[in-house]
Amino acid sequence: ASLIFLLLATYIWIAYPLQLLMTLHIPQSAVFLATFLRPEVIRNEIVGAFHTAFPGIIALFSGLIIGRNNVPNNLSSSHFILRHNSFIIIIVGIMLLKIFVQTAMDIGLPGVRPKGLPIPFLVGFLDMVTRPGLFAIVNLYFYMVLRLREHKGLLMALSLMFINVLLSVRVGWKSELVIEGFLMAYYLFDVYDTMPKARRRLIAMLTLLSIVGMLILYPLINVYRHQLLHEQDFSNTIARTGDAIKKTDTDSSLHSFLDRINGIRAYYLAIKLGSGREFQLESLLNTNVPELVKERLYGRDKDKAVTAFGTTQLSVLYLVGGVPFLTLGCLIMGGIIRWTGTYINNRLFLSSVTFDAYVPFFSILWVKVLAAGGGIPLLMKEFGLVLGCLFVIERVCYTKKANVENGKLYSIPVEHEPKFK
């Protein structure tokens, strides 16, 4: 619960107060917003927009902290062992599927419409299994190896993580790179106290390296993705990327990184463009509000554009019912985040260790929900599919700990051992 609160608080702090201050004092940092409005208009109106969003932010955190404390799952890591071969076979199999659907069907490529398949929903299913599903399984394996001190699987887990990120970066995805850097830092920090003192310095260095490496590589991948979407020949893409990187300075890269975080700027733009229009409650389920941005950018060709824009969920709530509905909606959303996290830990997973590995994904999912503008069903499908993948993995790749006596396996007789639910 503390990690969920911390990550959401960090997102809110960067996306709203920090973005507001940067917009007021460093106008050139609001690159995207400046394509719609003049700087003096932005400075005069964005503070008022923040005042309308502030009650929703307070209500969101009120919903997070109101309620009973979480009761941890009692099945500790000492009651099971990993089936490494099963884990690796599943991961490698999904990776091969990922390569196939990327190259043969254009599924899972940013900015590219995939080829249609005769089976309904199959394209979306393959995309989610080979991207967020695989990503969660690979990181679960890495975390389990760390927590259970399965040193023989550490090199394999790191290799699988690297290959998965490489497969994503190859086609222009940046999210896996960014999230992987933070996930590695979180996992390594989480097991820091359980490691021998001789290894703690190495763990600290790896944690720092993962964060710094992500920050350095992000703008480079951003340039590579832009060139990839405009170049058909891979060698030309690499060459043009190298030229573009030389022209990219550190300040502009940092501004670009912060500008891509959907916060007060996206909120202000959405309520500005949506002023005077009527939006119904189903706007939370569709993309009517983000369509305002696409309509302003592309006009009649907005349906042909494959670029997606996030306008924040707060802007949708505000456009539907003003500040009262925004406040009530954020309070309910905070309560849902708290309740679902408690339920998943206590009822769904067999082991609290699996939940510990999943907590960052759960937190990031709700950051994505807050940063989006409607489109909640799609995010909930991803939520359910990732949970389903981990649910299956627990039952296929975990086994109760056993001793070997006379060449036969038998369960360890633990008097108060919790039973699998």
N, C-alpha and C positions, 0 to 999 in steps of 0.2 A: 504493500500500500504506500509506503514511503517513497519508493521509486516512481510509482505512478504519479503521486502528488508532485514530486520534484521535477519530473520531466514536463508535466503539464504547466507547472509554475514557470519553468525555464522558457518554454515556448511562449506563454502569455507575456512574460517580461520582455522577450526579444521582439515579439510580433506587435506589441502594442506600445508600451511606454518608450522602449528604445527606438523603435521605428518612428514614433512621433517626434522624439527629440532630434533624430537624424534628419527627418524631413524638414523640421523648422530651422536647424542650424547648418545642415549640409544639403542644400536643395538638390545638388547634382547627384546625390545618392538615390533619389527617387526617379530612376531612369524610365521605368515603365509608366508610372503615373504621369510623367511629364509629356508623354505622347498624346494624352487626352486633354490636359488642362494646363493653363499658364501657371508658373511658379507662384505668382502673387495670389492667385485664386486659391491654390492649394494651401498656402500658409494661412490664409484668412479663414478657411472653412474646416480644415482637418482637426483643429482643436475641438470645435463643436461636435464633430463626428465622434471623437474620443469620449466626450461627455455622455453621448447616448449609449456607447458600448460599455461604459464603466459599470453600470448596475448589473449587466449580464455577466461580466467577469466576476464580480463579487458573488452573485448567485451561483455561478458554476462551482466556485470553491466552497461555498456553503453546502451545496449538495454533496461534495466530496467528503466533507468532514463530519456531516451529520449521520448518525447511525451507529450500530454496535461495532465493536472492534472485531477484526477478522480472527477466526479460530483456525490455526494452521492445520494442514493435513499431517496426520501422525505417521504415515508410512515413510520412514527415513531411508537414506541411501544405503544403510547397512543391511537392508532386507532383500536386496536384489543385486544381480549382476547383469552386465550387458552382453548381448549376443552381437559381437562385433561384425561377424560375417553377414548377418542379416541386415544390420545397419548399412554396411558398405554396399551390399548388393542393391538395396533399395535406392540409395543415393546415386550410385553410378547409373542404374537403370533410368532414373528420372533425368539425369544429366544427358544421357544419350537421346532420350525423348525430346529434351529441350533443344539440342542441336538439330534434330530432325525437323521439328515444327518451325524453328527459326529459319532454316535454309530452304525447306520445301514448301512451307505454307505461309510464310511471313507472319507467323503468330508470335507475339511477344516482342515485336520490333517497335520502338518509339517513332511516332509520326508516320506510320505505315498502316494502311488498312489491310487486315489479313484476308486471305482467300476464304470464301464461303465454303462451308461443309454442309452436306445434306442432313446431318443430325442436329436438331435444335440444341442450342446452348453448348455444343461440343467445343467450339472455338474458345469461349470464355472459360470453360472447364480446363482445357489444355493450357491456356495462358496462366491461370491461377495455380495449377499444380506445378508447372515448370518454373514459375517465378516466386511468389510468396510462399507456396507450399514447400518447394525445394529449399528455399532460403531458411525457413524455420527448421526443417529437418537437419540440415547441415550444421546449423548453429547449436541445435539441441545435442547433437553428437559431440561437438567440440566441448560444450559445457559439461556434459556427463563425463567425458574423459578427464576433464580437470577435477571435477568434484570427487570422482571415485578414484582418482590418482591412477588411472589406467595408462601408465607411461608408454606402453607398447602401442597404444592407439593415438598418441598425441601427434606424431608426425603425419599420420594418415589423415587425421581430422584437419590439421592445418593445410595440408595439400588439397583436400576437398573444398575447404573454404576458399582458398586461392583460385582454384579452377572455376568454382561457381561465380565468383566475382569477375574473373576474366571473361567468362562466357557472356555475362551481362554487359560489361564495359565494351566488349568487342562490337556490340550492335548499338552502343550509344546510351545505355542506361547508366544514370549517375546515382540513383537512390541506393542501390545495393552497396556501392562503394562508400557512400556517406554513412549509411546505417551500420555497415560492417565495422567501420572504424570505431564507432561508439559502442557497438556490441562487444567487440574484443576488449575494449577498455573496461566495460562494466563487468564482463565475466572474469577477467584477470584480477580486477580489484576485489570482486566478490570472494575469490578463493585465496586472496592474499594472506589472510591470517591462518589458513590451514596449511600453507606451504612451509617447508623447512626454511630456517632463517637464511641458509645459503642461497636459496632460490628467490628470496623476496626481492633482492635488488634487481635480478633479471626480470621478474614480473613487473616491477615498477618501470623499468626501462621499456619493456614491450608495450605497456599501457600508454606511456607517453608517446612512443613511436607510432602507435596506431592512430592516435588523435592527430599528431602533426602530419603524418603521411596522408591522412584523409584531407586535411585542409590544403595541403600542397597540391594533391592530385585533382581535387574537385574542379578548379578552374581549367585545368588542362583537358579533363574529360569533357567539360562544357564546350570548349572550343572544338574538340574532336567530334562531338556529336553534331554540332552545327555544320561542320564540313562534311560529315558523313551523310547528312540529309540532303546535301546539295551536290554530292559527287557520287557517280556510279562506280567509278574505278577505285579500288581500295588503295592502290599505290598513290594515286593523286590525293586521296583523302589524307594519308599520312604526311605527304609533302606539304600540302596546304595547311594542315594543322600545325606543323613545325613553324611555318612562316607566321601564322597567326599568333602563336604562343610568344614569339619574339617581340610582338607588338603589344602584348598584354602586360600592363603594369600591376603591381600588387594591390594598390588602392582600388583600381577599377574592379579587380577580381573580388575583393572583399565586399565592395558595394553591390556587385552583381549577386553574390551569395546571399547577402542580407535582403536584397530587393526581391529575391525569389521566395522569401518566406511570406506566406499569406497572413497579413495582419491588419493593422489599422489602415494601411494604404489601400489594400484590396477592399476592406470594409467601406471605407470612404468612397471609393470609386463606384462600388455597387449601389450604395444608397443614393449616390448622386445621379447615376444613370437610371435608377429605378424610381426616382422621385416622380410622383404624379401617376404612376401605374398601379394597378391592382394585382396583388399576388395572393393566391389561395394557399391553404395548408399543404396541398400536394406539391408545392414548390420545394419542400424538404425532400421529396422523393424523386424529383426530376432535376433537370439542369436549366430551368427557366431563367434563374438569376445569372449564372455564368454566360448564358446566351446573350445577355445585354452587352457584355464585353466583346464577344465575337461579332455581334451585329454592328457595333461601333467600329471595329477594326476592318471587317471584311464586307460589310454591307450585304448585298444579295447573295454573295458567295459564301456566307457563313456556314452553310450546310456542307460545303465541300472541304472546309478546313478541318484538319485532324488535330490541331493544337487544342489542348484543354486548359481552362483557366479556373483557378480557385478564387472565390470571392468571400470566403469564410462563412461558416454556418450562422454566425451571429448576424451577418447582413441579411440572410434569408429570414431569420426570425424577426428582425426589425422591420423588413419590408412587408411581412405578412400581418403583423399586429402592433408595430411600434414598440416603445420601451417596455410597456407592461408584458406583452407577449414574449419579448426578448428575455426579460428577467425570469419569467415563469419557465420558459423553455430551457434556459441554462441551468436553473435549479433542478429540473427534472433530469437533464442530461448528466449533471454531476452525480445525482442519485443512481442513475443507471450504471454509470462507470463503476461506482463503489459496489453495487449489488452484483453485477456480472463478475467482477473480479473475485468477490467472496465465493460465489457459486462455483466458479471454475476451479478454484483451489480446493474447496471442501467436497465437491460432488463429482466433478468430471474426471480429473486426473487421478491416477493411482498413487502417484508420488509427489510430494512437495518439491522435490528436486526438478521435476518436469515443469512445475509451475514457476519455480525460480528462473528457469531458462526461458519461459514464455513471457514473463512479466515485461521485459523490454518491448516485445512485439505487441503486447496488449496496450502498452502506453503509447507506442508509436501509432497504432491504429486509431486511437482516440485523438491524437494530434492531427492525423489526416482527416478525421471526421470534422474537427473544429476548423481546419484550414480549408475544407471543401466548401462548395456552395450548393447545398442539396445533394442529390446523388447518394443518399444514405443506403438504399437497397444494394447498390454495387459494393459498397464498403462492407456491408453486413454479410454479403456472399463471401468476400475474402476472409472475413472474421470466422465464419462457419467452416470454410474449407481448411483453413490453417488449423483450427481446433480439431477438425476431423482427421487431418494428417497426423497430428501428434497423438490423438486418441488411438489410432491404429498402430502407430510406432510403439507406443507403450506396451501394447498387447502382443506385438510381434517380436520386438527387440529387447524386452526386459524378461528376466526369469528370476524366480525366487532363488535366493542363495542356497547352495547345497554343499555338503561335504562329500568327499570321496572315501569310501571305505570298502576294501576288498573289490575295487574296480566298479562299485555300484554307487549311483548318486542317491542321496537321501536328504530330505529337508532338515534344516537345522531346527531343533526343538526349542523354540523361543516361547516361553510361557504366555507372555502378553503380546505376542506379535500381532499387529493389526492385520486383518484379512483384506484381500483385494476386494474392492467393491464391484 
